Amino acid sequence: MNYFPPFEVIRRSVDIATVRGELRVNLSYEDFINLLKLMISGIEVDEDWYARLYDDIGQAIRAGSIRSAQQHFVNDGYFEGRLPGPVRVDEAWYLRQYPDVADGIKKGLLTSAQEHFELDGYKEGRLPFEM
């Protein structure tokens, strides 16, 4: 990650109100998306890896319809559930945590926990390792 906006910048971007004694944040969907884009714009995108893993984006970059993997990730990729670069999956932990993936490997439907995480697990909100 090259940059992450400070909390004060984020806080100034939202409407904060007290409702029944609780602080609540209110913002339009468009403002929410813009806030997320601000937050993820500093994430370093592995250009080569992204273009290889997401062949449609690699082709679009080569054709000139998308400027870069970084641009795609910030504008669309994050919102489509794409990763900015490789995330090393703890195979043993992942398979214990997600027995359906272990079963898929046993049945020959998947080759590894890493493959599952990159293709589906991240989009499904699964963790790659214990946090």
C-alpha positions in Angstrom: 0.0 0.0 0.0 1.4 3.4 -1.0 -1.1 5.6 0.8 -4.2 5.4 3.0 -6.2 8.5 3.8 -6.1 9.6 7.5 -9.2 9.1 9.6 -9.8 12.8 9.8 -10.2 13.0 6.0 -12.7 10.1 6.0 -14.6 11.5 9.0 -15.0 14.9 7.2 -16.4 13.0 4.2 -19.5 11.7 6.0 -22.4 13.2 7.9 -22.3 12.1 11.6 -25.3 12.5 13.8 -26.5 11.2 17.2 -29.6 9.0 17.0 -31.0 7.7 20.2 -27.6 8.2 21.9 -25.6 6.5 19.2 -23.3 8.1 16.6 -24.6 7.3 13.1 -23.0 7.9 9.8 -25.1 8.9 6.9 -24.1 9.4 3.3 -25.5 8.8 -0.2 -24.5 5.7 -2.1 -22.5 7.8 -4.6 -20.6 9.4 -1.7 -20.0 5.9 -0.2 -18.5 4.7 -3.5 -16.4 7.8 -3.8 -15.2 7.3 -0.2 -14.2 3.7 -1.0 -12.4 4.8 -4.1 -10.5 7.3 -2.1 -9.5 4.6 0.4 -8.5 2.0 -2.1 -6.7 4.4 -4.5 -3.5 4.0 -2.5 -3.5 0.2 -2.7 -0.7 -1.1 -4.8 -2.0 -3.2 -7.7 0.3 -5.9 -9.1 -0.1 -4.9 -12.7 1.3 -8.2 -14.2 -0.4 -10.5 -11.8 -3.8 -8.7 -12.2 -3.6 -8.8 -16.0 -2.7 -12.6 -15.9 -5.3 -13.6 -13.3 -8.1 -11.5 -14.9 -7.5 -12.2 -18.6 -10.4 -10.0 -19.6 -8.6 -7.0 -18.1 -5.3 -8.1 -19.5 -6.8 -8.1 -23.0 -8.5 -4.8 -22.4 -5.2 -3.2 -21.3 -3.4 -4.6 -24.3 -6.2 -3.3 -26.6 -5.9 0.1 -24.9 -9.5 0.3 -23.7 -8.3 0.3 -20.0 -5.2 2.3 -19.1 -3.9 0.0 -16.3 -4.8 -2.6 -13.8 -4.6 0.1 -11.1 -7.2 2.2 -12.9 -9.5 -0.8 -13.3 -9.1 -2.0 -9.7 -10.0 1.4 -8.3 -12.9 2.2 -10.7 -14.4 -1.3 -11.1 -12.3 -4.3 -10.0 -12.7 -3.8 -6.2 -16.4 -3.5 -6.6 -16.4 -6.7 -8.8 -14.6 -8.7 -6.0 -11.2 -8.7 -7.7 -8.0 -8.8 -5.7 -5.3 -6.2 -6.3 -2.5 -8.8 -6.1 -1.7 -12.2 -4.8 -2.7 -13.0 -1.2 -0.9 -16.1 0.2 -3.5 -18.5 1.6 -2.7 -20.6 4.6 -3.7 -23.9 3.0 -4.0 -26.0 6.2 -6.0 -23.3 8.0 -8.2 -22.6 5.0 -9.1 -26.2 4.5 -9.9 -26.7 8.2 -12.0 -23.5 8.2 -13.8 -24.3 5.0 -14.4 -28.1 4.8 -16.5 -27.6 1.6 -13.2 -26.4 -0.1 -11.4 -29.5 1.2 -14.2 -31.6 -0.1 -13.9 -29.9 -3.5 -10.2 -30.7 -3.7 -10.8 -34.3 -2.7 -13.4 -34.6 -5.5 -10.9 -33.0 -8.0 -13.0 -29.9 -8.5 -10.3 -27.6 -7.2 -6.5 -27.9 -7.1 -5.9 -25.9 -3.9 -7.2 -23.6 -1.3 -5.2 -20.8 -3.0 -7.1 -21.5 -6.3 -10.4 -21.4 -4.5 -9.6 -18.1 -2.7 -8.5 -16.4 -5.9 -11.5 -17.6 -7.9 -14.3 -17.5 -5.4 -13.3 -17.3 -1.8 -12.4 -13.6 -1.7 -15.7 -12.6 -3.3 -17.5 -14.8 -0.8 -15.8 -13.0 2.1 -13.7 -15.9 3.2 -10.5 -15.2 5.0 -7.2 -16.4 3.5 -5.6 -17.0 7.0 -6.5 -16.6 10.6 -6.9 -13.0 11.8 
